[in-house]
Amino acid sequence: MSWWPAKRSTACRAGSSRAGALARRPLTRLSGGQQQRAFIAKALVAGPRLLALDEPTAGVDVAAQEALADLLARLHGELGVTILFVSHEFGAIEHVVQRLVLVRETIVFDGAPAALPELWHDPSHTHV
């Protein structure tokens, strides 16, 4: 049994009311950002405590990246889901992250994004 059935029910109702006509479209006809949100919705049906996302902003435009960041912040806040976000680019989500671990062969930073050295705040940096 899920650890958050009441919250999941509320989230599913809210998500389905927002989805509208998109819910009836084939997945291949959705934009990259819409596909990512559909995959997240599918994962949430099981009521996970942890949502692991590998490069969820790859191939999506800036507006979709920002929408995804807002969605992830809501999921964490409303459902208490821990989100592991693996990415080479974190600019769009940096404002919603509580802890950032930066790896370059070894861990070079582990802490709050506000404490991240200025060099790493540029999401276009080639080594991020």
C-alpha positions, 0 to 999 in steps of 0.5 A: 500500500502506498505511504501517501494514498490521500495525497496521491488521490488529490495529486491525480485529480489535480493532474488529470484536470490540468491534462485535459485534451493532452491526456488523450493524445498519443505520447509521440504527439506531445512535446518533449516537456509534455512527455517528461511530465507524462512520464513523471505522472506515470511514475507517481501512480505507484506513490513513490517516496523517491523520484529519480530523474536522469537528464529530464531537461535534455532536449526540452526548451527553456520554458519547459525546463522552468515548468518542470522545475515548478512541477518538481517543487510542487511535488516535493512540497505537496507530496513530500516526494524526494527528487533525485535530479541527475543533469549536466545542466541545472540552471533551470532548477537551481532555484528549487534545489535544497542540496546540490552534489557536483561530480567531476570524477569525484565529488567537488561540491556538496551543499546548498546551491547558494554556497556553490562557487560562482564558477559553477553557477553558469549552466552553460559552463562546458564542465557542468 
